[in-house]
Amino acid sequence: MSWSALMEKLRTPAPTPSGETTLINSLDIVRLLRSAGGALVAQLALHGKLASVEWEEEKNRLLQMFIITLFGFVCVLCILFFMGALVLAFSWETPYRIHAIVLLIATYGLGVFIAWRRFQTLSALSGEAFAATREELAADIALIKSKL
């Protein structure tokens, strides 16, 4: 028996001329719940699988955010190190040191910029975490509410 049949049975008032028909009506409800139990368990198992898949996606996103943050931190440290080296290079009289250090600072600065943009992109996806699970649960709740 399906959910719609179960809800229809629950909605229709049973004739109660005696206590015996109430017992039969209660038994019908128990039978309906038993037959729908498998569908309920299957639906809950599907929701559990969907939640586990989305949790894996969320863990992957968080790991990527951690790696990118670590890369950006290393780039910031390198910028600070080479800025100090640049100050030292300005005090020396060699023309190639300055250009090389400026190029390294620009390279690490670009790395920080790329890491920051990627981090912002991944951070913006946090609102989409478990979106499919939330949609499925909302649809199930709406279906149950419509049948009541």
N, C-alpha and C positions, 0 to 999 in steps of 0.2 A: 504494500500500500504506500502511496506517496504522501508527501507533506500536505498537499492540497486536500486529499481525502481525509487525512487526520484532522486538519483544521475544520473541514466541513462537518465532520462528525461531532467535533467539540462545540461548534457553533449551533447546531440544530438541537433544540430542546427535546429531550426524550420524554415520552409519555410516562408519567409516574402514577398510575392508578394504585399500585401497590409497591411495597419495598422490593419485590422480586424483580421488577423491570429495572429498578435502579441498580441492582446487583448485576444484571445482564449488561446494562449500559456501561457500568464500570469495567466489566470483563472485556467488552468491546474496545474500550479505551486502552486497557492493558495490552490486548492483542495488537492494536494499532501501534502502540508505542514499541512493542517487541519487534514488529515488522519494520518499523522505521528506524530502529536502533542501529541496524547495519549501515543504513544511509547516513545517519548522524556520525557514526564512528568514521566512515569513509570520508565524509566532509571535513571532520576535524583532522584527520590524517593529512588530507590535502592542504589544509591551512597550515599545519605544522611543517610540511615539506616546503611550502612557499615561504614561510617565515625563515626556515633554515637557509634556503637559497638566498634570500635577501640579506640575512645576517652575514653570509659569506661575502656578498658584494660589498656590504658596509665595512667589513673587516679589511677587504682589499683596498677600498677607498681610504680608510684610515692609515693603512700601511703606506700607501703612496704619499699621503700627506706628510707622514713622519719622515720618509726618505727625502722628499723635496725640502722639507724644513731643515733637515740635517745638511743637505747640499747647500741650501741658502746660507746657513750658519757658517759653513766652511768658507764659502765665498766672501762673506762679510769679514771673517777673520783674515782672509788673504788680502782683502782690500786694506784693512787696517795695517797689516804687516807691510805691504808694498807702499802705502802712503808714508809710513815711517822711513822706508828705504828711499823713497823719492826725496824726502827732505834731506837725507844724507847725500843723495846724488847731486842735489843742487849745490851742495857745498864743495863738491869735487869738480874738476875741470875736464871731464871726458864727455864728448858730445853724444855718444851712443847709449850711455846708461839711462839717461833721462827718457829718451824715446822708448826704450825697452820697458822701463818701469811704467810709463804712462800707458803703453799698450797692454801690459798685464793688468793694470788697474781697470782699464776699460773692459777687458775681457771678463774679469771677475764681476765687475759692475753689471755687465750684460747677463752673466749667470745669475746674479741676485735678482735682476729684473724678471728673467724668465721663470725662476723658481717662485717668485712672489705672485706672478700672474697665474701660474699653474695651481698654486696653493689657493688663490682666490676662487679659481674655477672649481676645484674639488670641494672647497668649503661651501660654495653656493649649492652644491648637490646634496647637502645634508638634509634639506627639507624634503627631498625625494626618498629618503630612507624608509623602507617598508611601505612604500606607496601602494604596491599591488596587494599586500596583505590588508592594509586599511580599506582599500576599495572593495575587496572581496568580503570582508567582515561587514562593511556598511551595506553592501548589496544583500547579504544574508539577513541582516537586522531589518532592512527595509522589507524584504520578502516576508519575514516572520510577522512584522507589524501589519503588513497588508492583509495577512491571512487571519489575524486576530480580530 
